[in-house]
Amino acid sequence: QVQLVESGGGLVQPGGSLRLSCAASEFTLNAYAIGWFRQVPGKEREGVSCSSSPEGRTYYADSVKGRFSISRDNGNNTVYLQMNSLKPEDTAVYYCAAGSWWRCTAPTIKPNYDYWGQGTQVTVSS
C-alpha cells in the first residue's frame, strides 16, 4: 500500500526556516510527480509547489516564490520542501502528495493527486 509520511513541521518565528520531508514506503518517489499543499481550517487546500519528476519541471505558487524550494533525495526516497523567510500567513497543515507526472501543473497546482500523506502542522508566530 502506498504511504507518504510528512515530517519537519513545528513552531517557528517569522523570518525563520523549516524543512519539511516527505518519505515513502512501498514505492519509489522517482516515478511520480510530487506536490506540496497546505490547508487552513475553512479554506480550500492550496498548491504550494510541485516537481514533475527528478529531472523535470518544478513550479511554485506566487505566494511562496523565492522563499520555498522543492528538492528530491533519490537515495533516501524523500522529497523536501525548504521554507525560508516564513510569514504568519504560511501557517497551515502541509501535505505532500504523489501522482502521475502530468499532475504537476502551472500556474495552479491542483490537488488532484492520487496519494496523500497525513499532514504536518506548520505554525509561524512570535
C-alpha positions in Angstrom: 0.0 0.0 0.0 1.3 3.4 -0.9 2.1 5.5 2.1 3.5 9.0 2.3 4.7 10.4 5.6 5.4 14.1 6.2 7.7 15.4 9.0 9.5 18.5 9.9 6.7 20.8 10.9 6.7 22.9 14.0 6.6 26.3 15.5 8.9 28.9 14.1 9.2 32.7 14.4 8.5 35.0 11.5 11.6 35.1 9.2 12.7 31.7 10.3 13.1 28.5 8.3 11.8 24.9 8.3 12.4 21.9 6.1 9.6 19.5 5.5 10.2 16.0 4.5 8.0 13.6 2.5 9.1 9.9 2.7 7.5 7.0 1.0 7.2 3.3 1.7 6.4 0.6 -0.8 7.0 2.7 -3.8 9.7 4.9 -5.4 9.1 8.6 -5.4 11.3 9.0 -8.5 8.4 7.6 -10.6 5.9 10.2 -9.5 5.2 13.8 -9.6 5.3 15.2 -6.0 3.2 18.1 -4.8 3.2 20.1 -1.6 -0.1 21.5 -0.5 -1.3 23.4 2.6 -4.6 24.0 4.2 -6.1 26.1 7.0 -9.5 25.5 8.6 -12.3 26.7 6.5 -10.3 27.2 3.3 -9.6 25.0 0.3 -6.4 23.1 0.0 -3.8 25.3 -1.7 -1.0 24.1 -4.0 2.4 25.3 -2.8 4.9 23.6 -5.1 5.3 20.5 -7.3 8.0 18.6 -9.0 7.0 16.6 -12.1 10.0 14.2 -11.9 13.6 14.1 -10.7 14.8 15.9 -13.9 11.6 17.7 -14.7 9.7 20.8 -14.1 9.2 22.5 -10.7 6.5 25.0 -10.0 5.7 27.3 -7.1 2.7 29.3 -6.1 3.2 33.0 -6.4 2.8 33.4 -2.6 6.0 31.3 -1.9 8.2 32.0 -5.0 11.7 32.9 -3.9 11.1 31.6 -0.4 10.3 27.9 -0.8 12.3 25.3 -2.7 11.3 21.7 -3.5 14.0 19.1 -3.9 14.4 15.3 -4.2 16.9 13.0 -2.5 16.6 9.9 -4.6 18.9 7.8 -2.4 16.7 8.3 0.6 13.4 8.2 -1.4 12.5 11.5 0.1 11.2 14.9 -1.2 11.9 18.1 0.7 10.2 21.5 0.9 12.7 24.0 2.2 10.8 27.0 3.6 12.7 30.2 4.3 11.6 33.7 5.3 8.4 32.3 6.8 5.5 34.5 7.4 2.5 34.2 9.7 0.3 33.6 6.7 2.3 30.4 5.9 0.7 28.8 9.0 -1.2 25.7 7.8 -1.2 21.9 7.8 1.2 20.9 5.0 0.6 17.8 2.9 2.7 16.0 0.3 1.1 14.1 -2.5 2.2 11.8 -5.3 0.7 11.2 -8.7 1.4 10.8 -12.4 4.0 13.3 -13.8 1.3 15.4 -15.6 -0.3 16.2 -12.3 2.4 18.9 -11.7 0.9 21.9 -13.5 1.1 25.6 -13.5 0.0 28.3 -12.8 -2.4 26.5 -10.5 -1.0 23.4 -8.6 -4.2 21.4 -8.4 -4.9 19.0 -5.5 -5.8 16.2 -7.9 -3.0 13.8 -6.9 -3.5 10.1 -6.2 -1.8 9.5 -2.9 -1.6 11.8 0.2 0.2 12.0 3.4 -1.4 12.7 6.8 0.0 16.3 7.0 2.3 18.2 9.3 1.5 21.4 11.2 3.5 24.5 10.5 2.9 27.5 12.8 4.6 30.8 12.2 4.2 33.0 15.2 6.2 35.2 17.5 
